[in-house]
Structures are given as C-alpha cells and as structure tokens.
C-alpha cells in the first residue's frame, strides 16, 4: 500500500469519477485505475462499485475512506514539520479570487512566493466573495481575495487592500448625470445594474438600502465590474460600483456620490487564524506586494 494509491482512492471517492480524479491528480485515467486495482488487491476487497456511471464506494470503500484521509493528513503533517525545521516548505496552496477582479499585486505576490518556495503547488480559483470566504473557513481554500462589507469577516483574519465608497455611474445623457451626488431614493426611481448577491459591493448596497428603507429595482446583474459598466454605458440603468471601478470608465460614465451609502466597500485578503507555513509565507508575500502597489 502506497500513499499515492491512497491519494488516488480519496480523489476518486470525492469526485465520484475516475476521469475527474485523473484530472485532479494530473495522471492518466488508466494510471489511476491501475493504482486503485493494486490497492484493492493489497486490501483484499473492492473499494468501488463500477457497475453504475458514477464511481460509488462499496461498504469496504466507505470503511476505508476516513482512514485514508487520516493517513494522507498525517503524511502531510510529517512533511510540514520537517519543512519548518529545515526551512523548506512543500505542499499545496489554494488561492481564491473574486470573479472578474484582476489585481496585479496578487499575481506579483504569487510569483514571488513561487520563486521562494518552488516545492509548493499553487492553484487559483474564482468565485463570488461569499462562497470564497466560506471555503476559507472550511479549509478548502487557504487564502482568498474577496469583496466584503466588514474589515474582519467572521472567523477569519484579514488584510484590507482597498476601502472605497459606492458610487452610481451613468452615461452623460442620463437624467441623473448633472446631479453630482444623489440619495438612494433618487437612484431607486431608475433601473439599477449591480453585481449579484454574494459579492462585497452588493452586500454593502443591500445594507445601505435596508438602512434607508429603499428598495431599488435591480434590473440587471453581472459578476464583473466591466460588464456592469458596459450595460450602464448602453443606457440600460444606473450602475453601482466602487469609486475606482467607476473611475476606470470615466470616459463614458459619470460617477455620482451616494450620500446615504456611507459604509465603504472593501477588498480584503482573508485566511484562517490557524494556518501552516505556506499560508504564513503567502500572506507575507501579499503584504509586500500590496504595499508596493501595481508595478
């Protein structure tokens, strides 16, 4: 019995597919199948029911799964303990990033981290801020760059990267364009374009509207700031963005301060209080990169 066989076993069990498991562990499907067969022969029992389309665990497979996970966790802990003593960090680092948010210093930080710790495999995934924060809490993501309405999301440590007010953005020929500033009630008289629920900006907007007793009609939603701006520029509604997001489209949109949306929208790096050396070093690299700003 080998650790890699246990790794493949856990991957197939979690993915319920030999094909997806092979993609996850970066070897061929036939290689995964062969290693699982060897493991089954060593254990004297079949671990998967292969008669259905999905690879489902047998009774023996269910009995083995938790122990296989524990064995892999123990092996990782041994590598981490030795690495901390020798200064060599190995393993995996899963980084989350809010959809449509291209933040150059984050990429600079990951590049610097990779150069310093080439033994760590880095993966990057996109999602909305709410799901990313939950993934960090559960441990499936190690650290993430998220939009948030609070400087310290519950249960997480955080480094605030950006803190900006919300603005309304409209094309020059829009009836609101000449106001300079407006109230949420003024904005609610028009169709509103915003990011979907689960994003930091939407959370801030919903909180401000609830406090003001305003219920705007969200006519259109888009997950990326550029898409929200594009829709507004075509006259489809009032875009709600952060100040810097709107400023990037100043050639076609006029930004209006929202006087009763006082809480800022935050962009923050978040991670669990209990973390290993890879996360610690990645956070240090991010602190340096964000302090230096865009190259």
C-alpha positions in Angstrom: 0.0 0.0 0.0 1.4 3.4 -1.0 0.5 6.9 -0.2 -0.2 7.8 -3.8 -2.7 4.9 -4.0 -4.5 6.4 -1.0 -4.4 9.8 -2.7 -5.9 8.4 -5.9 -8.5 6.5 -3.8 -9.6 9.6 -2.0 -9.7 11.6 -5.3 -12.0 9.0 -7.0 -14.2 8.8 -3.9 -14.6 12.6 -3.7 -15.0 13.2 -7.4 -17.1 10.0 -7.9 -15.4 9.6 -11.3 -12.1 8.1 -12.4 -11.9 10.7 -15.2 -12.2 13.7 -12.9 -10.0 12.1 -10.3 -7.3 11.6 -13.0 -7.5 15.3 -14.0 -7.3 16.3 -10.3 -4.1 14.3 -9.6 -2.6 15.0 -13.1 -2.1 11.5 -14.4 -4.0 9.4 -16.9 -7.3 7.7 -16.1 -5.7 4.3 -16.8 -2.9 5.1 -14.3 -5.5 5.9 -11.6 -7.5 2.7 -12.4 -4.3 0.6 -12.3 -3.2 2.0 -8.9 -6.7 1.6 -7.4 -6.7 -2.1 -8.6 -3.4 -2.6 -6.9 -4.7 -1.1 -3.7 -7.8 -3.3 -3.8 -5.6 -6.4 -4.3 -3.5 -5.4 -1.3 -6.6 -4.9 0.8 -8.4 -7.9 -0.5 -11.6 -6.1 -1.3 -13.2 -3.9 -4.0 -13.4 -0.3 -3.0 -15.7 1.0 -5.8 -18.8 -0.2 -7.4 -18.0 0.2 -11.1 -21.4 -1.0 -12.4 -23.0 2.4 -12.5 -22.0 5.6 -14.3 -20.6 7.2 -11.1 -17.8 5.5 -9.2 -19.6 4.8 -5.8 -17.9 3.4 -2.7 -18.6 -0.1 -1.6 -19.1 -1.0 2.0 -15.3 -1.7 2.2 -14.6 1.6 0.5 -16.7 3.6 2.9 -14.9 1.9 5.8 -11.5 2.8 4.3 -12.2 6.4 3.3 -11.7 8.2 6.6 -8.6 6.2 7.4 -7.2 7.0 4.0 -7.8 10.7 4.6 -6.2 10.5 8.0 -3.1 8.7 6.6 -2.7 11.4 4.0 -3.1 14.2 6.6 -0.5 12.5 8.8 1.9 12.3 5.9 1.4 16.0 5.1 1.9 16.9 8.8 5.2 15.0 8.8 6.4 16.9 5.7 5.3 20.2 7.2 7.1 19.5 10.5 10.3 18.6 8.8 9.9 21.6 6.4 9.5 24.0 9.3 12.7 22.7 10.8 14.7 22.8 7.6 13.1 25.9 6.2 11.8 24.0 3.2 8.0 24.5 2.5 6.2 21.9 0.4 2.6 21.0 -0.3 -0.3 22.9 -1.9 -1.6 26.4 -1.7 -5.1 27.1 -2.9 -5.8 30.8 -3.5 -9.2 32.2 -4.2 -10.0 35.4 -6.1 -13.3 37.1 -6.6 -14.7 36.7 -10.2 -13.6 39.4 -12.6 -11.2 41.1 -10.3 -7.7 41.3 -11.9 -5.4 42.5 -9.1 -1.8 42.8 -10.3 -0.2 42.8 -6.9 -1.8 39.5 -6.0 -0.2 37.9 -9.1 3.1 39.6 -8.2 2.8 38.1 -4.7 2.1 34.6 -6.1 5.1 34.8 -8.4 7.4 35.9 -5.6 6.0 33.1 -3.4 6.6 30.5 -6.1 10.2 31.7 -6.6 10.9 31.4 -2.9 9.0 28.1 -2.4 9.0 26.1 -5.6 8.1 23.0 -3.7 4.5 24.4 -3.2 2.0 23.7 -5.9 -0.3 26.8 -6.3 -3.8 26.6 -7.6 -6.1 29.6 -8.2 -9.8 29.6 -8.4 -12.5 32.2 -8.9 -15.9 32.5 -7.2 -18.1 35.1 -5.6 -16.9 36.6 -2.3 -19.3 34.9 0.0 -18.5 31.4 -1.3 -14.8 32.1 -1.2 -15.0 33.3 2.4 -16.9 30.1 3.3 -14.3 28.0 1.5 -11.5 29.6 3.5 -13.4 28.9 6.8 -13.9 25.3 5.8 -10.3 24.9 4.7 -10.9 24.0 1.0 -9.2 27.4 0.1 -6.2 28.6 2.0 -6.5 32.3 1.4 -8.6 34.5 -0.8 -9.0 38.0 -2.1 -12.7 38.9 -1.5 -15.0 41.8 -1.5 -16.6 42.4 1.9 -18.7 44.8 3.9 -16.7 44.3 7.1 -13.0 44.7 7.8 -12.8 41.4 9.7 -15.2 38.7 8.2 -16.4 36.3 10.9 -13.9 33.7 11.9 -11.1 35.0 9.6 -8.1 37.1 9.7 -8.0 39.8 7.1 -5.8 42.4 5.4 -7.8 45.3 3.9 -6.4 46.1 0.4 -9.0 48.7 -0.8 -11.6 50.7 1.1 -13.8 52.8 -1.1 -17.3 54.3 -1.2 -20.0 53.1 -3.5 -20.9 55.4 -6.4 -23.7 55.5 -9.0 -22.4 55.6 -12.6 -24.4 56.8 -15.6 -23.8 58.0 -19.1 -23.6 61.7 -19.8 -27.2 61.9 -21.3 -28.8 60.2 -18.3 -31.3 62.3 -16.3 -29.2 61.9 -13.1 -25.9 62.8 -14.7 -26.0 66.5 -13.7 -26.7 66.0 -10.0 -23.2 65.5 -8.8 -24.5 63.4 -5.9 -27.7 61.7 -5.1 -29.6 59.7 -2.5 -30.5 56.1 -2.7 -34.2 57.1 -3.1 -33.2 59.1 -6.2 -31.4 56.1 -7.7 -34.3 53.8 -6.9 -36.5 55.7 -9.4 -34.4 54.2 -12.1 -33.4 50.7 -13.2 -30.3 49.7 -11.3 -27.4 47.5 -12.5 -25.3 45.8 -9.9 -23.3 42.7 -9.0 -25.2 39.7 -7.7 -25.8 38.7 -4.1 -22.7 37.1 -2.5 -20.4 39.9 -3.8 -19.0 42.6 -1.5 -20.4 45.5 -3.4 -23.9 44.0 -3.4 -23.7 43.3 0.3 -22.8 46.9 1.0 -25.5 48.2 -1.3 -28.2 46.0 0.2 -27.2 47.1 3.7 -27.4 50.7 2.8 -30.8 50.3 1.1 -32.2 48.5 4.1 -31.0 51.2 6.5 -32.5 53.9 4.3 -35.8 52.0 3.7 -35.2 51.9 0.0 -36.0 49.0 -2.3 -34.3 49.6 -5.7 -35.3 47.6 -8.8 -32.2 45.6 -9.7 -32.9 45.3 -13.4 -29.6 43.6 -14.4 -26.8 41.8 -12.6 -23.3 41.0 -13.8 -20.4 39.4 -11.9 -17.6 41.6 -13.3 -17.3 45.4 -12.9 -16.6 45.9 -16.6 -19.8 44.2 -17.5 -21.8 46.3 -15.1 -20.2 49.5 -16.6 -20.8 48.3 -20.2 -24.5 47.8 -19.5 -24.8 51.2 -17.9 -23.0 52.9 -20.8 -25.6 51.5 -23.1 -28.4 53.2 -21.2 -29.8 50.1 -19.5 -29.7 51.5 -16.0 -27.7 53.1 -13.2 -24.5 51.1 -12.3 -23.5 50.7 -8.7 -19.7 50.3 -8.4 -16.9 51.2 -6.2 -15.2 54.6 -6.8 -12.1 53.1 -8.5 -14.2 50.7 -10.7 -16.3 53.7 -11.9 -13.1 55.8 -12.5 -11.8 53.2 -14.9 -14.8 54.0 -17.1 -14.7 57.8 -16.7 -14.5 58.3 -20.5 -18.1 57.1 -20.8 -19.7 57.2 -17.4 -20.2 59.9 -14.8 -19.7 58.9 -11.2 -22.2 60.3 -8.6 -21.6 60.1 -4.9 -24.3 58.3 -3.0 -24.8 60.4 0.1 -26.6 57.9 2.2 -24.4 54.9 1.4 -21.8 55.7 4.0 -20.2 52.2 4.5 -17.3 51.6 2.2 -16.9 48.5 0.0 -13.7 46.6 1.0 -11.4 44.4 -0.9 -9.6 42.2 1.6 -7.2 39.2 1.7 -8.6 36.7 4.2 -7.2 33.5 5.8 -7.9 31.2 8.8 -6.4 32.1 12.1 -4.9 28.5 12.3 -2.7 28.1 9.3 0.5 26.4 8.2 3.8 27.8 7.0 2.7 28.0 3.3 -0.1 30.4 4.2 2.1 32.4 6.5 4.6 33.0 3.8 2.0 33.7 1.1 0.4 36.3 3.4 3.8 37.9 3.9 4.4 38.0 0.1 0.9 39.6 -0.3 1.7 42.3 2.3 4.9 43.2 0.5 3.2 43.2 -3.0 0.2 45.3 -1.9 2.4 47.7 0.0 4.5 48.2 -3.2 1.3 48.7 -5.3 1.0 47.9 -9.0 4.2 47.7 -11.0 
